Amino acid sequence: MRAILIPLLLAFSSCTAVPQAIPLPGTGATRGPFIPRDEFPVPPNVERLIGPEDCRGSTLAAVSADIPDYPVRAWSLGRQGWVVVRFDVEANGDVDNVRIARAVPDGPFNRESRQTVRAWQFRPLDAGVDRLDNCVVMFEFRAGEVALR
């Protein structure tokens, strides 16, 4: 009976999914699977954060708008959260005055979010529009992935 049970258990144990290592962007190194150590905080209603005059006067069309990488330290600590970023867009499409409006938790995702938005580029604004003020974007850092909201 033991002779049958042991090979059977070994066969079934090989069926379980083994988390794969995730490559770290630009480093060639890898990191293990994301293991959440806290709950994802309830995100705000982004529509309510936008005032009647915020980011009005021209249509924004992204030429280059990457999503931030999940920060290595936040990944290794299993942190989850969201960041609301405000920024202005100049007439030529450059991003200016990038700032963190709200973040939960405050800190682990701020730098990556700010740097990513600073690198964004938009098509030039409509004729006669000098700049768009207080544009808003929110990033969700959840379960090892980043989403734009």
Buried (B, 14 or more C-beta within 10 A) or exposed (E): EEEEEEEEEEEEEEEEEEEEEBEBEEEEEEBEEBEEEEEBBEBBEEEEBBEEEEBEEBEBEEEEBEEBBBBBEBBEBEBBBBBBBBBBBBBEBBBEBBEBBBBBBEBBBBEBBBEBBBEBEBBBBEEEBEBBBBBBBBBBBBEBEBEEE
